[in-house]
Amino acid sequence: MRLRCRSVGRRSTRVIVAGALLLAPVAPAWAQADASAVPSDRPTISIPRTADGPRVDGHLDDAAWQTAARVTDFVQQWPVERAPASERTEVYLTYDAANLYVGVYAHYGNPRLMRANRVDRDRTVRDDTVILYFDPFRDQQRAYVFAVNAFGVPADGILNGGTLPPGAS
C-alpha cells in the first residue's frame, strides 16, 4: 500500500491524502459485486473505473480524480456518535485493473486544532487520522484497516470482532 499526504493552503489548513491499494487479484470481483447482495439499509457507492490511475502526489487535480466517485456525507464517531461531522471531508474513489485509489480532502477551519505527530508507523492513536475500513465479509465485525495522519505516517491492522488490537489506530 502506498499512502502520501500533503498539507496545502495558508488561511485554512487542508489535508490531502491520496493512496493506492494494491488489489490486483481482488479488483475484478469487487468491482463487479452484485448490488443485490448488499442489505438495502447500507449506503452504496458506484465507483467508476479509470483507464489510467491518477498520480499519487497529494493533489486531486488529475483527470482520474475528476471522474471519481465523490463521498461527502460523513458523521462523527466521537465525541457524539452519528452527529454531523464538525469539519467537511471529501473522499474520491476510483480504480483501474490493479489498484483502488482513494483521495481524501480533509478541510480544517482552525489548523491549530489539528493533531498530528511525527511518530513511528502504527503509532497514530492520538492523532487526527483518515481511516479506511475494508469489510470484504460484509459482517461489520471484521475488516482490513488502513490509516494515515497529516504527516503521512501510516498505520494498518485487522479489525476482528469489532475491536482493534491494542495500540492500533
C-alpha positions as CSV (number, residue, x, y, z in Angstrom):
1,M,0.0,0.0,0.0
2,R,1.2,3.5,-0.8
3,L,-0.1,6.5,1.0
4,R,1.0,10.0,0.5
5,C,-0.2,13.0,2.4
6,R,0.3,16.7,1.8
7,S,-1.0,19.8,3.6
8,V,-1.7,22.8,1.5
9,G,-3.1,26.3,2.0
10,R,-2.5,29.3,4.2
11,R,-5.8,30.6,5.6
12,S,-7.2,27.3,6.4
13,T,-5.3,24.1,6.6
14,R,-6.5,21.4,4.1
15,V,-5.1,17.9,4.3
16,I,-5.0,16.0,1.1
17,V,-4.3,12.2,1.2
18,A,-4.0,10.1,-2.0
19,G,-3.4,6.4,-1.8
20,A,-3.3,3.4,-4.0
21,L,-4.1,0.0,-2.6
22,L,-2.9,-3.0,-4.5
23,L,-5.9,-5.2,-5.2
24,A,-4.9,-7.0,-8.4
25,P,-6.4,-10.4,-7.6
26,V,-9.5,-8.8,-5.9
27,A,-10.4,-5.9,-8.1
28,P,-12.4,-7.6,-10.8
29,A,-14.7,-9.5,-8.4
30,W,-15.0,-6.4,-6.1
31,A,-15.7,-4.1,-9.0
32,Q,-18.4,-6.3,-10.3
33,A,-20.0,-7.1,-7.0
34,D,-23.8,-7.8,-7.2
35,A,-25.5,-4.8,-5.7
36,S,-28.4,-7.0,-4.6
37,A,-26.0,-8.7,-2.1
38,V,-25.8,-5.5,-0.1
39,P,-28.5,-5.0,2.5
40,S,-30.8,-2.2,1.5
41,D,-30.2,-0.2,4.7
42,R,-26.5,0.3,3.9
43,P,-25.3,3.1,1.7
44,T,-23.6,2.0,-1.6
45,I,-21.3,3.8,-4.0
46,S,-20.8,3.1,-7.6
47,I,-17.0,3.5,-8.2
48,P,-16.0,4.3,-11.8
49,R,-13.1,2.5,-13.4
50,T,-10.3,4.7,-14.9
51,A,-8.1,3.6,-17.8
52,D,-5.1,5.4,-16.2
53,G,-4.7,5.7,-12.5
54,P,-4.1,9.2,-11.0
55,R,-0.6,10.5,-10.0
56,V,-0.2,9.7,-6.3
57,D,1.2,13.1,-5.4
58,G,-1.0,14.7,-2.8
59,H,-3.1,16.7,-5.4
60,L,-6.6,15.8,-6.5
61,D,-6.4,17.6,-9.9
62,D,-5.8,14.6,-12.3
63,A,-8.5,13.6,-14.8
64,A,-9.0,10.3,-12.8
65,W,-10.0,12.3,-9.7
66,Q,-12.3,14.5,-11.7
67,T,-14.4,11.4,-12.8
68,A,-14.0,9.5,-9.5
69,A,-16.9,8.8,-7.1
70,R,-17.2,11.6,-4.5
71,V,-18.4,11.0,-1.0
72,T,-19.2,13.9,1.4
73,D,-21.9,12.7,3.8
74,F,-19.9,11.8,7.0
75,V,-20.9,11.7,10.6
76,Q,-18.8,11.7,13.8
77,Q,-17.8,8.6,15.7
78,W,-16.5,10.6,18.7
79,P,-17.4,12.6,20.8
80,V,-21.0,12.3,19.7
81,E,-21.7,9.2,17.6
82,R,-23.6,9.8,14.4
83,A,-23.7,13.6,14.9
84,P,-23.0,15.7,11.8
85,A,-19.2,15.9,11.0
86,S,-17.6,19.0,12.6
87,E,-15.3,19.5,9.6
88,R,-16.1,19.0,5.9
89,T,-14.4,15.9,4.2
90,E,-14.4,14.9,0.6
91,V,-13.4,11.3,-0.4
92,Y,-12.8,10.4,-4.0
93,L,-12.7,6.7,-5.2
94,T,-11.7,5.2,-8.5
95,Y,-9.9,2.0,-9.6
96,D,-8.0,0.5,-12.5
97,A,-7.0,-3.0,-13.4
98,A,-4.6,-3.3,-10.5
99,N,-5.4,-0.7,-7.8
100,L,-8.1,1.0,-5.8
101,Y,-7.4,4.8,-5.5
102,V,-8.6,6.8,-2.5
103,G,-8.2,10.5,-2.4
104,V,-9.2,12.5,0.8
105,Y,-9.6,16.2,1.1
106,A,-10.0,16.9,4.8
107,H,-10.9,20.6,5.5
108,Y,-9.8,22.2,8.7
109,G,-11.4,25.5,9.8
110,N,-8.8,26.0,12.5
111,P,-5.4,24.4,11.8
112,R,-4.3,24.8,15.4
113,L,-6.8,22.1,16.4
114,M,-5.3,19.5,14.1
115,R,-3.4,16.8,15.9
116,A,-0.6,15.1,14.0
117,N,2.7,13.9,15.3
118,R,5.8,12.5,13.5
119,V,5.7,9.1,15.1
120,D,6.6,5.6,14.2
121,R,4.4,3.6,11.9
122,D,1.2,2.3,13.6
123,R,1.5,4.8,16.5
124,T,-1.0,7.4,15.3
125,V,-3.6,6.6,18.0
126,R,-3.7,10.2,19.4
127,D,-3.6,11.9,16.0
128,D,-6.3,13.1,13.7
129,T,-6.3,10.4,11.0
130,V,-8.1,9.3,7.9
131,I,-9.1,5.7,8.4
132,L,-10.3,3.3,5.7
133,Y,-12.1,0.1,6.7
134,F,-12.5,-2.7,4.1
135,D,-15.1,-5.2,5.1
136,P,-14.9,-7.9,2.5
137,F,-17.1,-10.2,4.6
138,R,-19.9,-7.7,4.9
139,D,-20.5,-8.6,8.5
140,Q,-19.4,-5.3,10.2
141,Q,-17.2,-7.3,12.5
142,R,-14.0,-8.0,10.6
143,A,-12.1,-5.5,8.4
144,Y,-8.8,-4.6,7.0
145,V,-7.9,-1.1,8.4
146,F,-5.6,1.5,6.8
147,A,-4.9,4.9,8.3
148,V,-2.7,7.9,7.8
149,N,-2.1,11.1,9.7
150,A,-1.4,14.6,8.3
151,F,2.3,13.9,8.2
152,G,1.8,10.8,6.1
153,V,2.5,8.3,9.0
154,P,0.7,5.1,8.1
155,A,-1.0,2.6,10.3
156,D,-2.7,-0.6,9.4
157,G,-4.3,-3.6,11.1
158,I,-7.0,-6.1,11.1
159,L,-10.3,-5.5,12.9
160,N,-11.6,-8.7,14.4
161,G,-14.9,-9.0,16.3
162,G,-15.4,-5.2,16.1
163,T,-12.3,-4.3,18.0
164,L,-8.7,-3.4,17.0
165,P,-5.7,-4.9,18.7
166,P,-4.1,-2.7,21.4
167,G,-2.0,0.2,20.0
168,A,-3.7,0.1,16.6
169,S,-5.4,3.2,15.2
